[in-house]
């Protein structure tokens, strides 16, 4: 891990990018105190692909028909059906 001050980092930015791309970690410091770390970019591994379960999941239509009175009461109170 190498440390560079802000001026050095600004002046040698392309060189620092090459160092990071080669796997080296770079620290940028201001007044001798580290303020930023430069590391190689790691792309996200788990990308969501919509539709990958299409046709693989089954459900019963009756599970989604009608109103569950207990749930309605939680949302609208005890007198929800008297309106």
Phi, psi and omega in degrees: 000126179247146181246135178230145175280171186301317181298314179298319181296318180294318182290324186245034187302316180299319178297318179295320177298320177297320179297315180295318179298332178278359176102002181273144176267138182236135177247134176253128185241150174238124183055038177081359180251129180298133178236342181208146174247135174253121177226163180296142180288133178246109181294153178298139181270323187260085175271135179280129176246111182289139178093001182291339179258008180301128180083356182255348182247133177245154178210162178264130181301324183294342177290343184245008181254141176089172182248128176280115184301324180294319179293317179300320179295322179298322182276319191245357179094177187292331184261029184296331185269000183263005182279000000 
